[in-house]
Amino acid sequence: MGKTYWMLVTTQENLDITRARGFGLQGVDTRNRRKAVRMGPEDRVLYYVSDKKGFAATATVTSESFEDHEPIWKHHREHETFPHRVEIEPNVVLDEKDYVDGYQVGPSLEYVRKWPPDRWPLAFLGMLHIIPQRDFNYIEDELRRAGGSLEQPDVAKAEATEPQIVDSQITESLSEESLSELPVPPGSLVVAKKRSRVTSKSRKSSHRRRMKKRR
């Protein structure tokens, strides 16, 4: 079965809770259980913040749906625990000030066409909706344009370029000859200076030998 594209309608308070947890988990209320249990790995989730009338983030589902009643999110119904949950990972996340305005992009969505043009917000009632891939991609592109990319740095690349400082006590115990053979990793200031010193001494010794021969 192919991936499903979901629009999840939430409040700013609950989105802040999800954000504070690193966008690692998302719960759905009991009224949307029949949809929520269909969520699975590789499904995509688009977040719409109802009290801000804006699109805020996208994420990817990384687990099967499961049930858990640990209180995490807030609801006006005291006993609602959003028990139908999936693990997720964030893709694009915006700060509140950068949300994509629902009134700007909402009326153009394919998903809202069955509602009268002036009543399109009715399409967003309820917490969980299946939307066309085209709508999802369109809004995710708008989120990226608003500056919400969450691209992670290349860890291997970062490690390769990270300065490697060698303990001076270790270098002091090395002979000049063996030290000169050490590879100097990028940013290794101590070894670089030591090698420079060895090279300088070597040049001076060679100069003295040439002068003796001339004499």
FIKE-283593 format. One record per residue (C-alpha): residue in one letter; residue number from 1; x, y negated, z. Coordinates in steps of 0.05 Angstrom, whole numbers, plus 32768, in hexadecimal, padded with zeros to 4 digits. Layout:
REM FIKE-283593
<aa->a | i->NUM | u->X | v->Y | w->Z> $
...
This chain:
REM FIKE-283593
<aa->m | i->1 | u->8000 | v->8000 | w->8000> $
<aa->g | i->2 | u->801B | v->7FBB | w->7FEE> $
<aa->k | i->3 | u->8027 | v->7F84 | w->801F> $
<aa->t | i->4 | u->7FED | v->7F59 | w->8037> $
<aa->y | i->5 | u->7FEF | v->7F0E | w->803E> $
<aa->w | i->6 | u->7FCE | v->7EF4 | w->807D> $
<aa->m | i->7 | u->7FBB | v->7EAF | w->8094> $
<aa->l | i->8 | u->7FBA | v->7EAB | w->80E0> $
<aa->v | i->9 | u->7F94 | v->7E70 | w->80FE> $
<aa->t | i->10 | u->7FAF | v->7E5C | w->8142> $
<aa->t | i->11 | u->7FB5 | v->7E20 | w->8170> $
<aa->q | i->12 | u->7FF3 | v->7DF6 | w->817C> $
<aa->e | i->13 | u->7FF7 | v->7E10 | w->81C3> $
<aa->n | i->14 | u->7FF7 | v->7E59 | w->81AD> $
<aa->l | i->15 | u->8028 | v->7E4B | w->8174> $
<aa->d | i->16 | u->8057 | v->7E2B | w->81A6> $
<aa->i | i->17 | u->8053 | v->7E6B | w->81CF> $
<aa->t | i->18 | u->8063 | v->7E95 | w->8191> $
<aa->r | i->19 | u->809C | v->7E66 | w->8180> $
<aa->a | i->20 | u->80B8 | v->7E69 | w->81C7> $
<aa->r | i->21 | u->80BA | v->7EB5 | w->81C1> $
<aa->g | i->22 | u->80E4 | v->7EAF | w->8182> $
<aa->f | i->23 | u->80AC | v->7EC0 | w->8152> $
<aa->g | i->24 | u->80B6 | v->7F09 | w->8165> $
<aa->l | i->25 | u->806E | v->7F1C | w->8175> $
<aa->q | i->26 | u->8029 | v->7F08 | w->815F> $
<aa->g | i->27 | u->7FE6 | v->7F1B | w->817F> $
<aa->v | i->28 | u->7FA1 | v->7F19 | w->815F> $
<aa->d | i->29 | u->7F5F | v->7F12 | w->8186> $
<aa->t | i->30 | u->7F2D | v->7F4A | w->8190> $
<aa->r | i->31 | u->7EFB | v->7F2B | w->815F> $
<aa->n | i->32 | u->7F2D | v->7F38 | w->8126> $
<aa->r | i->33 | u->7F40 | v->7F7E | w->813B> $
<aa->r | i->34 | u->7F29 | v->7F9F | w->80FB> $
<aa->k | i->35 | u->7F58 | v->7F73 | w->80D2> $
<aa->a | i->36 | u->7F90 | v->7F73 | w->8105> $
<aa->v | i->37 | u->7F98 | v->7FBE | w->8106> $
<aa->r | i->38 | u->7FA6 | v->7FBC | w->80BB> $
<aa->m | i->39 | u->7FE4 | v->7F91 | w->80C4> $
<aa->g | i->40 | u->8026 | v->7FB5 | w->80B7> $
<aa->p | i->41 | u->806F | v->7FAF | w->80A5> $
<aa->e | i->42 | u->8080 | v->7F7E | w->806C> $
<aa->d | i->43 | u->803C | v->7F5A | w->8071> $
<aa->r | i->44 | u->8044 | v->7F0F | w->8071> $
<aa->v | i->45 | u->8023 | v->7EDE | w->80A1> $
<aa->l | i->46 | u->8014 | v->7E94 | w->8095> $
<aa->y | i->47 | u->8006 | v->7E69 | w->80D2> $
<aa->y | i->48 | u->7FD0 | v->7E33 | w->80D0> $
<aa->v | i->49 | u->7FCA | v->7E07 | w->810E> $
<aa->s | i->50 | u->7F80 | v->7DF7 | w->8116> $
<aa->d | i->51 | u->7F86 | v->7DBC | w->8146> $
<aa->k | i->52 | u->7FBC | v->7D9C | w->811A> $
<aa->k | i->53 | u->7F9B | v->7DAD | w->80D8> $
<aa->g | i->54 | u->7FDE | v->7DC2 | w->80BC> $
<aa->f | i->55 | u->8007 | v->7DFE | w->80A4> $
<aa->a | i->56 | u->8042 | v->7E0B | w->80D1> $
<aa->a | i->57 | u->8067 | v->7E4B | w->80C2> $
<aa->t | i->58 | u->806D | v->7E8E | w->80A0> $
<aa->a | i->59 | u->8086 | v->7ED0 | w->80BB> $
<aa->t | i->60 | u->808D | v->7F19 | w->80A7> $
<aa->v | i->61 | u->806E | v->7F53 | w->80CC> $
<aa->t | i->62 | u->80A2 | v->7F87 | w->80E2> $
<aa->s | i->63 | u->8078 | v->7FBB | w->8107> $
<aa->e | i->64 | u->8037 | v->7FE0 | w->8105> $
<aa->s | i->65 | u->7FFD | v->7FC3 | w->812B> $
<aa->f | i->66 | u->7FF9 | v->7FD7 | w->8175> $
<aa->e | i->67 | u->7FCF | v->7FC5 | w->81B2> $
<aa->d | i->68 | u->7FE9 | v->7FA1 | w->81EF> $
<aa->h | i->69 | u->7FC3 | v->7F78 | w->8222> $
<aa->e | i->70 | u->7FFD | v->7F52 | w->8242> $
<aa->p | i->71 | u->7FE5 | v->7F0A | w->8249> $
<aa->i | i->72 | u->800E | v->7EDE | w->821A> $
<aa->w | i->73 | u->7FE2 | v->7EAE | w->81F2> $
<aa->k | i->74 | u->7FAA | v->7E80 | w->820A> $
<aa->h | i->75 | u->7F60 | v->7E85 | w->81FA> $
<aa->h | i->76 | u->7F21 | v->7E63 | w->8212> $
<aa->r | i->77 | u->7F05 | v->7EA9 | w->8220> $
<aa->e | i->78 | u->7F28 | v->7EBD | w->8260> $
<aa->h | i->79 | u->7F2C | v->7F07 | w->8250> $
<aa->e | i->80 | u->7F47 | v->7EFF | w->8209> $
<aa->t | i->81 | u->7F8E | v->7F18 | w->8207> $
<aa->f | i->82 | u->7F9A | v->7F1C | w->81BB> $
<aa->p | i->83 | u->7FA8 | v->7F66 | w->81C4> $
<aa->h | i->84 | u->7FB1 | v->7F7A | w->817B> $
<aa->r | i->85 | u->7FFA | v->7F6B | w->816F> $
<aa->v | i->86 | u->8033 | v->7F72 | w->813E> $
<aa->e | i->87 | u->807C | v->7F63 | w->8141> $
<aa->i | i->88 | u->8092 | v->7F2C | w->8111> $
<aa->e | i->89 | u->80CF | v->7F05 | w->80FA> $
<aa->p | i->90 | u->80CD | v->7EBC | w->80E5> $
<aa->n | i->91 | u->80D8 | v->7EA5 | w->809E> $
<aa->v | i->92 | u->80C8 | v->7E5B | w->8099> $
<aa->v | i->93 | u->80B6 | v->7E32 | w->80D7> $
<aa->l | i->94 | u->80A8 | v->7DE7 | w->80DA> $
<aa->d | i->95 | u->80A9 | v->7DB6 | w->8113> $
<aa->e | i->96 | u->8065 | v->7D99 | w->8124> $
<aa->k | i->97 | u->8074 | v->7D56 | w->8104> $
<aa->d | i->98 | u->8083 | v->7D79 | w->80C2> $
<aa->y | i->99 | u->8045 | v->7DA5 | w->80BB> $
<aa->v | i->100 | u->8028 | v->7DAB | w->8075> $
<aa->d | i->101 | u->7FE6 | v->7D86 | w->8076> $
<aa->g | i->102 | u->7FAB | v->7DB5 | w->806F> $
<aa->y | i->103 | u->7F81 | v->7D7F | w->804E> $
<aa->q | i->104 | u->7FB5 | v->7D76 | w->8019> $
<aa->v | i->105 | u->7FBD | v->7DBE | w->8004> $
<aa->g | i->106 | u->7F80 | v->7DE1 | w->8020> $
<aa->p | i->107 | u->7F4D | v->7DCD | w->7FEA> $
<aa->s | i->108 | u->7F7B | v->7DE7 | w->7FB3> $
<aa->l | i->109 | u->7F81 | v->7E2E | w->7FCF> $
<aa->e | i->110 | u->7F61 | v->7E67 | w->7FAA> $
<aa->y | i->111 | u->7F49 | v->7E83 | w->7FED> $
<aa->v | i->112 | u->7F19 | v->7E49 | w->7FFB> $
<aa->r | i->113 | u->7EF6 | v->7E48 | w->7FB7> $
<aa->k | i->114 | u->7EB9 | v->7E6D | w->7FCF> $
<aa->w | i->115 | u->7EA9 | v->7E33 | w->7FFE> $
<aa->p | i->116 | u->7E90 | v->7DEF | w->7FE6> $
<aa->p | i->117 | u->7ECB | v->7DBF | w->7FD9> $
<aa->d | i->118 | u->7EB8 | v->7D92 | w->8013> $
<aa->r | i->119 | u->7EB0 | v->7DCE | w->8042> $
<aa->w | i->120 | u->7EF2 | v->7DF2 | w->8035> $
<aa->p | i->121 | u->7F07 | v->7DF1 | w->807F> $
<aa->l | i->122 | u->7ED0 | v->7E24 | w->808C> $
<aa->a | i->123 | u->7EFD | v->7E56 | w->806A> $
<aa->f | i->124 | u->7F2D | v->7E51 | w->80A4> $
<aa->l | i->125 | u->7EFB | v->7E64 | w->80DB> $
<aa->g | i->126 | u->7F12 | v->7EA1 | w->8101> $
<aa->m | i->127 | u->7F59 | v->7EB5 | w->8113> $
<aa->l | i->128 | u->7F6E | v->7EE4 | w->80DB> $
<aa->h | i->129 | u->7F63 | v->7EE0 | w->8090> $
<aa->i | i->130 | u->7F7D | v->7F06 | w->8054> $
<aa->i | i->131 | u->7F92 | v->7ED4 | w->801F> $
<aa->p | i->132 | u->7FAB | v->7EDA | w->7FD7> $
<aa->q | i->133 | u->7FF6 | v->7EE2 | w->7FCE> $
<aa->r | i->134 | u->7FF4 | v->7EA5 | w->7FA0> $
<aa->d | i->135 | u->7FD9 | v->7E79 | w->7FD9> $
<aa->f | i->136 | u->800C | v->7E94 | w->800A> $
<aa->n | i->137 | u->8047 | v->7E88 | w->7FDC> $
<aa->y | i->138 | u->802E | v->7E42 | w->7FCA> $
<aa->i | i->139 | u->8029 | v->7E2D | w->8013> $
<aa->e | i->140 | u->806B | v->7E4E | w->8026> $
<aa->d | i->141 | u->808D | v->7E26 | w->7FEF> $
<aa->e | i->142 | u->806E | v->7DE7 | w->800C> $
<aa->l | i->143 | u->8089 | v->7DFA | w->8051> $
<aa->r | i->144 | u->80CF | v->7E02 | w->8034> $
<aa->r | i->145 | u->80CA | v->7DBF | w->8011> $
<aa->a | i->146 | u->80B7 | v->7DA0 | w->8054> $
<aa->g | i->147 | u->80FA | v->7DB8 | w->806F> $
<aa->g | i->148 | u->80E5 | v->7DF6 | w->8095> $
<aa->s | i->149 | u->8116 | v->7E2A | w->807B> $
<aa->l | i->150 | u->8130 | v->7E58 | w->80B1> $
<aa->e | i->151 | u->816A | v->7E75 | w->808A> $
<aa->q | i->152 | u->819B | v->7E98 | w->80B9> $
<aa->p | i->153 | u->81E6 | v->7E8D | w->80B2> $
<aa->d | i->154 | u->820F | v->7EC5 | w->8095> $
<aa->v | i->155 | u->822C | v->7EE4 | w->80D4> $
<aa->a | i->156 | u->8264 | v->7F07 | w->80B0> $
<aa->k | i->157 | u->8278 | v->7EC7 | w->808C> $
<aa->a | i->158 | u->8275 | v->7E9F | w->80CC> $
<aa->e | i->159 | u->82A2 | v->7ED1 | w->80EF> $
<aa->a | i->160 | u->82D3 | v->7ED0 | w->80B5> $
<aa->t | i->161 | u->82DB | v->7E85 | w->80B9> $
<aa->e | i->162 | u->82D7 | v->7E7E | w->8105> $
<aa->p | i->163 | u->8318 | v->7E63 | w->8123> $
<aa->q | i->164 | u->8340 | v->7E9A | w->8144> $
<aa->i | i->165 | u->836D | v->7E7E | w->817B> $
<aa->v | i->166 | u->83A5 | v->7EAD | w->8191> $
<aa->d | i->167 | u->83B9 | v->7EAB | w->81DA> $
<aa->s | i->168 | u->83FA | v->7E84 | w->81E1> $
<aa->q | i->169 | u->8415 | v->7EB6 | w->8215> $
<aa->i | i->170 | u->840F | v->7EED | w->81E2> $
<aa->t | i->171 | u->8433 | v->7EC6 | w->81AC> $
<aa->e | i->172 | u->846A | v->7EB1 | w->81DC> $
<aa->s | i->173 | u->847A | v->7EFB | w->81E8> $
<aa->l | i->174 | u->8484 | v->7F09 | w->819E> $
<aa->s | i->175 | u->84C7 | v->7F05 | w->817C> $
<aa->e | i->176 | u->84D0 | v->7ECF | w->8148> $
<aa->e | i->177 | u->84D7 | v->7F03 | w->8111> $
<aa->s | i->178 | u->8498 | v->7F2A | w->8123> $
<aa->l | i->179 | u->8471 | v->7EE9 | w->812D> $
<aa->s | i->180 | u->8484 | v->7ED2 | w->80E7> $
<aa->e | i->181 | u->8464 | v->7F11 | w->80CB> $
<aa->l | i->182 | u->8421 | v->7F05 | w->80EE> $
<aa->p | i->183 | u->83E6 | v->7EF5 | w->80C0> $
<aa->v | i->184 | u->83C8 | v->7EB1 | w->80D0> $
<aa->p | i->185 | u->837C | v->7EB3 | w->80D1> $
<aa->p | i->186 | u->8357 | v->7E73 | w->80BE> $
<aa->g | i->187 | u->8359 | v->7E42 | w->80F8> $
<aa->s | i->188 | u->838D | v->7E69 | w->8120> $
<aa->l | i->189 | u->83B1 | v->7E2B | w->8139> $
<aa->v | i->190 | u->83E1 | v->7E4C | w->816A> $
<aa->v | i->191 | u->83FC | v->7E80 | w->8139> $
<aa->a | i->192 | u->83FF | v->7E4C | w->8101> $
<aa->k | i->193 | u->842A | v->7E1F | w->812C> $
<aa->k | i->194 | u->8456 | v->7E59 | w->8142> $
<aa->r | i->195 | u->8461 | v->7E6F | w->80FB> $
<aa->s | i->196 | u->8471 | v->7E28 | w->80E6> $
<aa->r | i->197 | u->84A5 | v->7E25 | w->811D> $
<aa->v | i->198 | u->84C3 | v->7E68 | w->8107> $
<aa->t | i->199 | u->84C6 | v->7E50 | w->80BF> $
<aa->s | i->200 | u->84E7 | v->7E0F | w->80D4> $
<aa->k | i->201 | u->851C | v->7E34 | w->80FC> $
<aa->s | i->202 | u->8529 | v->7E64 | w->80C3> $
<aa->r | i->203 | u->8534 | v->7E29 | w->8094> $
<aa->k | i->204 | u->8565 | v->7E08 | w->80C5> $
<aa->s | i->205 | u->858D | v->7E49 | w->80CC> $
<aa->s | i->206 | u->8592 | v->7E52 | w->8081> $
<aa->h | i->207 | u->85AA | v->7E0A | w->807B> $
<aa->r | i->208 | u->85E0 | v->7E15 | w->80AF> $
<aa->r | i->209 | u->85F8 | v->7E55 | w->808B> $
<aa->r | i->210 | u->85FE | v->7E2F | w->8049> $
<aa->m | i->211 | u->8626 | v->7DF8 | w->806A> $
<aa->k | i->212 | u->8657 | v->7E2A | w->8088> $
<aa->k | i->213 | u->8662 | v->7E4B | w->8044> $
<aa->r | i->214 | u->8672 | v->7E08 | w->8025> $
<aa->r | i->215 | u->86A6 | v->7DFA | w->805A> $
